[in-house]
Amino acid sequence: MEIKLSDHFTHRKLIRFCIPPIIMMVFTSIYSVVDGFFVSNFAGQVAFNAVNLIFPFIMILGGVGFMIGSGGTALIGKTLGQGKHEKANQYFTMIVMMTIVVGLVLTVIGVTCARPVAKFLGAEGETLEECVWYGRIILSFIICFMLQNVFQVILPVAERQKLGLIFNLVGGITNIILDALFVGVFHWGVIGAGLATGISETIAATLPIFYFLSKRNTSLLHLTKTRFEFKPMLRACGNGVSELFSNVSGSIVSIVYNLQLLKYAGANGVSAYGVLMYVQFIFIAIFIGFTIGSSPVISYHYGAENHDELKSLLKKSLTLNLLVGIVMAVLAFCLSMPFAKMFVGYNQDLLKMTAHAFRMISVNFIVIGINIFISSFFTALNNGIISAIISVLRTLGFKLLAAILLPLWLGVEGIWLSITFAEMMALIISLLFLFAQKKKYHY
């Protein structure tokens, strides 16, 4: 039986509803992970470092898609909860239109600025050229990347999260096959990795469009004729700005980390951090997938003023995120060496550094899921301001401060410790906001 947004959610039903977007996000994260795996093992450390250096810039631009999608999902979910189905379809169509237009602008900016940005990020010589090639190819597909991000978060509110999983599975499997072919067999290096990712994103972005235009579409949402309205779209973007801030600030922090690691540990430090980020992408994707699945449910019941269900959803979600976080921390600590060997097994010094770093950040996973959920919880309640504050402090403020100050006393160890320090500080802020807003939202 299909699970409806209006249902009462037990632990089991909430997990069932969120499993498809969780798997979907894991496969989406595999795009960059697979690129890193094949580039590192078949193109070498120079190409691997190039991908890691330019990747934050790509995520800054692509993060606009998360902003539009997350803010739009909250708006659509609330509108559906109020019983305004036609208006929800109009908002959905406007969101897709806006994503395409903004994506065109960002494509021009990204391709034009790839070289100066790569230089600013510290790339030079052969690494610079590899950065430019990879960056320009990936950024040529930025519209598809943004649309994919939008559909990832909107398909659950359409009660078609399983379909979203299928679309992303097709894209993820395509990426793996093309990476193996372009990088592993043809030895096209970063060019092949960029093309593999771009083609995969195109598939994952266009399949949902065909579905929502099809007469066989039986979901809650349809692409329909509409007149563009700036006010609700600005409101949606404002509400989803925390997701953009999270991507932008996270990318800025990655840039600072790379510069600090170049200073304290050289090229090996950048490579080790790159491996940490790739594996962490998959772990964090589980938490993000849960928020994608739970957010439309929260928005719906908030719009319907079902306070008891809202309180129940919050309690269950916090419990699940904590339990999963503990399991992840144990796995990260125990499997640190196998994870490191996947990417840098060819260099023993780099292997030891990477495994050690991964053990040091493993405790981070206990709290990171709670922080991500609470931020997205306020987005689902259409309170983008609090969500943005939590995201910026977590991904920029605390991490940036710690990454700059801790290495002054602890060297490279301070850089690894700064990741967990930032998450612990963010947890305190997140819980304070949660308690402070309890009476306002009746949870």
SVG drawing of the C-alpha trace seen along z (x, -y; Angstrom):
<svg xmlns="http://www.w3.org/2000/svg" viewBox="-8 -39 63 42">
<polyline fill="none" stroke="black" stroke-width="0.4" points="0.0,0.0 1.2,-3.5 2.2,-5.7 0.4,-9.1 1.7,-12.4 -1.5,-12.6 -0.9,-9.3 0.1,-8.8 3.8,-7.8 5.1,-5.1 8.9,-4.4 8.5,-1.7 6.3,-3.7 8.7,-6.7 11.7,-4.5 9.8,-2.9 8.9,-6.3 12.5,-7.6 14.4,-4.5 14.0,-5.4 15.3,-8.9 18.1,-7.6 19.2,-5.1 18.7,-7.8 21.1,-10.2 23.7,-7.5 23.7,-6.8 23.9,-10.5 26.9,-10.9 28.5,-8.0 28.8,-10.3 31.7,-12.2 33.0,-9.2 33.3,-7.1 35.0,-10.0 37.5,-10.2 38.1,-6.5 38.8,-6.1 40.8,-9.3 43.0,-8.4 43.7,-4.9 43.9,-5.3 45.0,-9.0 47.2,-9.5 47.6,-11.9 48.0,-15.1 44.6,-14.5 43.0,-13.5 44.2,-16.7 42.9,-18.7 39.4,-17.2 39.5,-17.9 40.6,-21.5 37.9,-22.6 35.1,-20.5 34.1,-23.2 33.5,-25.7 31.2,-23.2 29.3,-22.6 28.8,-26.3 27.0,-26.8 25.2,-23.5 24.0,-24.3 21.5,-26.8 19.5,-23.7 19.3,-22.5 18.1,-26.0 15.3,-26.1 14.3,-22.5 14.3,-22.5 12.5,-25.8 10.1,-24.8 9.4,-21.5 8.4,-23.2 6.2,-25.6 4.5,-22.8 4.1,-20.6 2.5,-23.3 0.2,-24.2 -0.9,-20.6 -1.6,-20.4 -3.9,-23.4 -5.8,-21.5 -4.7,-23.8 -3.7,-21.2 -3.9,-23.3 -1.8,-26.1 0.8,-23.4 1.1,-22.3 1.6,-25.9 4.3,-26.4 6.0,-23.2 6.0,-24.3 7.5,-27.7 10.3,-26.0 11.3,-23.9 11.2,-27.0 13.3,-29.0 15.9,-26.3 16.4,-26.1 16.8,-29.9 19.1,-30.3 21.1,-27.2 21.7,-28.8 23.2,-31.9 25.4,-29.8 26.7,-27.7 28.1,-30.8 29.6,-32.1 31.1,-28.7 32.7,-27.9 34.1,-31.5 35.5,-31.6 36.9,-28.1 40.6,-29.1 40.8,-32.2 39.0,-30.3 41.3,-27.3 44.3,-29.6 42.8,-31.2 42.3,-27.8 46.0,-27.2 46.2,-25.1 49.3,-25.6 51.1,-23.9 49.7,-20.5 47.2,-20.5 45.8,-23.9 45.1,-22.5 43.4,-19.4 41.3,-21.6 40.1,-23.7 39.2,-20.7 37.3,-18.9 35.6,-22.1 34.4,-23.3 33.0,-19.9 31.1,-19.5 29.8,-23.1 28.6,-22.6 26.0,-20.2 25.1,-22.5 21.5,-22.8 21.0,-19.1 22.8,-18.9 20.5,-21.6 17.4,-19.9 18.5,-16.6 18.8,-18.2 15.4,-19.8 13.6,-16.6 15.4,-14.6 13.6,-16.6 10.3,-17.2 9.6,-13.6 8.9,-12.6 6.3,-15.4 4.7,-14.0 4.5,-10.7 6.8,-9.2 10.0,-8.7 10.4,-5.1 10.3,-6.6 13.0,-9.1 15.1,-6.2 14.7,-4.5 15.7,-7.6 18.8,-8.1 19.8,-4.4 19.7,-4.6 21.9,-7.7 24.3,-6.3 24.8,-3.0 25.4,-4.9 28.0,-7.0 29.9,-3.9 29.8,-2.2 31.0,-5.4 33.7,-6.1 35.1,-2.6 35.0,-3.0 36.2,-6.6 38.8,-6.6 39.7,-3.0 39.7,-1.7 40.1,-4.8 42.4,-6.6 40.7,-10.0 41.5,-11.1 39.6,-14.0 37.9,-14.7 36.4,-11.2 35.4,-11.5 33.7,-14.9 31.8,-13.5 30.7,-10.4 29.2,-12.6 27.6,-15.1 25.9,-12.4 24.6,-10.6 23.2,-13.9 21.5,-14.6 19.7,-11.2 18.7,-11.7 17.4,-15.2 15.4,-14.5 13.6,-11.3 11.5,-13.1 10.5,-15.8 9.1,-13.2 7.2,-11.6 5.6,-14.8 4.6,-15.7 3.2,-12.2 -0.5,-11.4 0.3,-8.3 1.5,-10.5 -0.8,-9.7 1.2,-11.6 0.1,-14.6 2.1,-16.9 2.0,-17.7 3.8,-20.2 1.1,-22.5 0.5,-25.9 1.1,-28.7 2.1,-32.4 5.4,-33.0 4.9,-34.7 8.0,-36.3 6.7,-36.6 6.2,-32.9 9.4,-31.9 11.4,-34.5 9.8,-33.2 10.7,-29.6 14.3,-30.6 14.5,-32.6 13.2,-29.5 15.7,-27.2 18.6,-29.6 20.0,-27.5 20.7,-24.7 22.5,-27.1 24.5,-28.5 25.3,-25.0 26.8,-24.2 28.5,-27.5 30.0,-27.6 30.9,-23.9 32.7,-24.6 34.5,-27.6 35.6,-25.5 36.9,-22.9 39.0,-25.5 40.4,-26.7 41.1,-23.1 43.0,-22.4 45.1,-25.6 45.8,-24.7 46.7,-21.1 49.0,-22.3 50.7,-24.4 51.0,-21.8 51.1,-18.4 51.7,-19.2 50.0,-17.5 49.4,-14.3 47.3,-16.3 45.0,-17.4 44.7,-13.9 43.9,-12.5 41.2,-15.2 39.8,-14.3 39.4,-10.7 37.7,-11.7 35.2,-13.9 34.4,-11.2 33.6,-8.6 31.9,-11.1 29.7,-12.0 28.2,-8.5 27.7,-8.6 26.1,-12.0 24.0,-11.1 22.1,-8.7 21.2,-11.6 20.3,-14.0 18.2,-11.3 16.3,-10.9 15.6,-14.7 14.5,-14.6 11.9,-11.9 10.8,-13.4 10.6,-17.1 7.5,-17.0 5.7,-15.0 6.6,-17.6 5.6,-20.5 2.3,-18.8 1.3,-18.3 2.5,-21.8 0.2,-23.2 -2.6,-21.0 -2.0,-22.2 -1.7,-18.6 0.5,-19.4 0.5,-16.0 1.8,-14.4 4.5,-17.1 5.6,-16.4 5.7,-12.7 7.7,-13.1 10.3,-15.2 10.8,-12.7 11.0,-9.7 13.4,-11.5 15.9,-12.6 15.9,-9.1 16.6,-7.4 19.3,-9.9 21.1,-9.3 21.0,-5.5 22.2,-5.6 24.9,-8.1 26.3,-5.8 26.4,-2.9 28.2,-5.0 30.8,-6.2 31.7,-2.6 31.9,-1.6 34.0,-4.6 36.5,-3.8 36.7,-0.1 36.8,-0.4 39.2,-3.4 42.0,-1.4 39.9,0.4 38.3,-3.0 41.7,-4.5 43.0,-1.6 40.2,-2.0 41.6,-5.4 45.3,-5.7 46.6,-2.1 49.4,-2.9 51.1,-5.3 52.0,-3.9 52.6,-7.3 49.4,-8.7 47.5,-5.6 48.6,-5.8 47.7,-9.5 44.3,-9.0 43.4,-6.1 44.5,-8.0 42.5,-11.1 39.4,-9.0 39.6,-7.5 39.9,-11.0 36.8,-12.3 34.7,-9.1 33.0,-10.4 31.7,-13.3 29.0,-11.0 27.2,-10.6 25.9,-14.2 26.1,-15.3 22.7,-13.6 21.0,-15.4 22.4,-18.8 21.4,-18.2 17.9,-17.1 17.2,-20.1 18.3,-22.5 16.0,-20.9 13.2,-20.6 13.0,-24.4 13.1,-24.6 10.2,-22.3 8.4,-24.6 9.0,-27.4 11.5,-29.1 14.5,-29.6 16.2,-32.1 16.8,-29.7 17.7,-26.9 20.2,-29.2 21.8,-30.3 22.3,-26.7 23.7,-25.7 26.1,-28.7 27.4,-28.3 27.8,-24.5 29.4,-24.5 31.2,-27.8 31.5,-29.6 32.7,-26.8 34.7,-24.8 36.4,-27.9 37.4,-29.2 38.6,-25.7 40.5,-25.0 42.5,-28.3 43.1,-28.2 43.6,-24.6 46.5,-23.9 48.5,-26.8 48.8,-24.6 48.3,-21.0 49.5,-21.2 47.8,-18.9 46.1,-17.1 44.2,-20.3 42.7,-20.2 41.2,-16.8 40.0,-17.6 38.3,-20.8 35.7,-18.8 34.3,-17.1 34.7,-20.3 32.5,-22.2 29.7,-19.6 29.7,-19.5 29.3,-23.3 26.6,-23.2 24.7,-20.6 24.5,-23.0 23.1,-25.8 20.7,-23.4 19.2,-22.2 18.9,-25.7 16.9,-26.8 14.8,-23.6 13.8,-24.3 13.3,-28.1 10.8,-27.5 8.8,-24.8 5.8,-26.9 5.6,-28.7 5.3,-25.5 3.6,-23.4 5.9,-20.4"/>
</svg>
